[in-house]
């Protein structure tokens, strides 16, 4: 039997609104995933190092600060530096559609706006993780 999907949920920077991140962590746990929540005020370096230490399949970033065009590219860069190309980087928050497209082109997975159904996120993570594990 394969190991459960391991997800690291992160809040990067000074954004102190973590209710959504905690809700996401809870429903992913209820869906049978192992979830590590890093807490508030993390740096991209701290998040990637935690992901490496915890051997996660997925990094999920909750971002409401407007810093998504800085945070996600930095995370992609750090993941590549560490050879963690099989880790899915996804997230959600207040991110304009045009920025989602640009981030997707850089290698960021699907990003979810507020109000996304929990089953949509769970299904995406399960499907994408299964696809990546086949390689």
C-alpha positions in Angstrom: 0.0 0.0 0.0 1.5 3.4 -1.0 2.2 5.9 1.8 -0.4 8.7 2.3 0.1 12.0 0.5 2.3 14.3 2.6 1.4 18.0 2.4 3.2 20.9 3.9 0.9 24.0 4.4 2.8 27.3 4.7 2.2 31.0 5.3 5.1 33.1 4.0 6.0 36.6 5.0 4.1 39.0 7.3 0.6 37.9 6.3 -1.0 37.0 9.7 -4.3 35.6 8.4 -4.0 31.8 8.8 -7.5 30.7 9.4 -7.9 29.5 5.8 -4.6 27.6 5.9 -5.7 25.9 9.1 -9.1 25.0 7.5 -7.3 23.6 4.4 -4.9 21.6 6.7 -7.9 20.2 8.6 -9.8 19.0 5.6 -6.8 17.5 3.9 -6.1 15.6 7.1 -9.7 14.4 7.1 -9.2 13.2 3.5 -6.4 10.9 4.7 -3.4 13.0 3.9 -0.5 13.6 6.3 -0.3 17.4 6.9 2.4 19.5 8.3 1.5 23.1 9.1 4.5 25.4 9.3 2.8 28.3 11.1 3.1 32.0 10.4 5.9 34.2 9.2 7.9 31.6 7.3 10.5 32.5 4.6 10.7 30.6 1.3 13.9 29.1 2.4 12.4 27.8 5.7 9.4 26.3 3.8 11.6 24.4 1.2 14.0 23.2 4.0 11.0 21.9 6.0 9.6 20.3 2.8 12.9 18.5 2.2 13.2 17.3 5.9 9.6 16.1 5.9 9.8 14.4 2.5 6.6 16.0 1.3 4.8 15.4 -2.0 3.1 18.8 -1.9 3.7 22.3 -0.7 0.6 24.4 -0.3 1.0 28.1 0.2 -1.8 30.3 1.5 -1.2 33.9 0.4 -3.3 36.9 0.9 -0.6 39.6 1.1 -0.3 40.2 -2.7 3.3 38.9 -2.7 2.5 35.9 -4.8 4.6 37.1 -7.8 7.7 37.2 -5.5 7.0 34.2 -3.3 6.1 31.5 -5.8 9.0 32.2 -8.2 11.4 32.1 -5.2 9.9 28.8 -4.1 10.3 27.3 -7.6 13.9 28.5 -7.7 14.7 26.9 -4.3 12.9 23.6 -5.2 15.0 23.4 -8.4 18.2 24.2 -6.5 17.5 21.3 -4.0 16.5 18.9 -6.8 12.9 18.7 -5.6 11.4 18.7 -9.0 8.8 16.1 -8.1 7.2 18.2 -5.3 3.9 19.8 -6.3 3.8 23.5 -5.5 0.2 24.8 -5.2 -1.7 27.2 -3.1 -4.5 29.7 -2.9 -5.6 33.1 -1.9 -6.2 36.4 -3.6 -4.3 36.0 -6.9 -5.5 37.6 -10.1 -6.2 35.3 -13.1 -3.4 36.8 -15.2 -0.9 36.2 -12.4 -2.1 32.6 -12.1 -1.3 32.0 -15.8 2.1 33.5 -15.4 2.9 31.4 -12.3 1.6 28.3 -14.1 4.1 29.0 -16.9 6.9 29.0 -14.3 5.9 25.6 -13.0 3.5 26.4 -10.1 0.6 24.0 -10.0 -3.1 25.0 -9.9 -3.9 27.9 -7.7 -7.2 28.1 -5.9 -9.2 31.3 -5.2 -11.2 31.8 -2.0 -14.4 29.8 -2.0 -13.0 26.8 -3.9 -14.8 23.6 -2.8 -12.7 21.4 -0.6 -13.3 18.3 -2.8 -11.8 20.2 -5.8 -8.5 20.7 -3.9 -8.4 17.2 -2.5 -9.1 15.7 -6.0 -6.4 17.9 -7.6 -3.8 16.9 -5.0 -4.6 13.2 -5.3 -4.6 13.2 -9.1 -1.4 15.3 -9.5 0.5 13.4 -6.8 -0.4 10.0 -8.4 0.8 11.3 -11.7 4.1 12.5 -10.3 4.7 9.3 -8.4 4.6 7.3 -11.6 7.8 9.0 -12.9 
